């Protein structure tokens, strides 16, 4: 993934593209932003943007090798923020 322009400047993407890059819905990314559970973002004028490096770092921080990995337990529990709000926990029907 190329994240710098030829001039070396950081490339920014808006919410919908960032969500697509992370395989999330834009709404989920918005919820993460409100509750502080998502990647670092910037507010430039009236627009929210994400640096591609920040998206990659956030995704890398969630890397786990197994469900017994302490990082997995921490990431799983991160869907519950200090406010007690439940965020984007998958719900599967059988």
N, C-alpha and C positions, 0 to 999 in steps of 0.2 A: 504494500500500500504506500503510495507516494504522498507525502504530507507537506512537502515544501514546494513552492513555486520555483521557477528557474532563478529568481532573484534571491532565494533563500528565506523568503517571508513565510510565516506560518499560514497554512490554509485553514480557513474556517468554513463550517457548514451549518446550515440552519437545522431546526429541530427535526423536520421530516427526513432529511437526508441522514442526519446522525442516527435517528431511530432505525432507518433502513440498514445502515452500516452495522448496527448492533443487533439486528434481527428482533427489534422491539417495536411496539406501536408508538406512534408519536405521543399518544395520550399517556402511556406508561412512562415515557421519558419526562413528560410534563409533571406527572405525579412525583417521580423521583426528584425532580428539580425543586418542587415545593417543599418536600420533606427532607431534603439534604442527603438523599440516598444515591444520587446519580453522579455522573461525571461532572467535572468542573465546567462551568459555562461562563459566558460573558454577555453582558447586556450592552449592545452598541446601538445607541440611539433607541429606537423602539423595537429592535430585533434582538432575539436571543440567538447566540451562535456558540458553537463548540469547536475547539481546536482539534484537529484529527489526532494529534499527539495525546491530548487529554482523553479522548475516546479510547484509544489503544491502551493507555495506562490503566484506565478504569476497568477495561475488559481483562487485562493481564492480572490485575489485582484479585480477580475472582477465579483465577485458575486453580483447579483442584485435581488431584490424582484419583481420589476415590471418595465415596460417601462417608468414610470414616476419617477422612482428612479434617483436621481442626478448622482449616480454611473453609471447607464445605459447610460445616455446622455454623460457622460465623456468617457465611454468605446466606445460608438458608434462614437464619434468625434475623438477618438484616431487613427482611421484609416487614418486620415489626419495628417501627421507629419508637423512640422514647415516648412519643405521644400516644402509643398504643394503636396507631393506625396500621391496618394491614394493607400491604401494597403488593400488587401483581403476583400473588401466589398462584401458580397454575391450578386449575380445577379441571379434573378429568372425569368424564362420565364413563361408566362401564355398562 
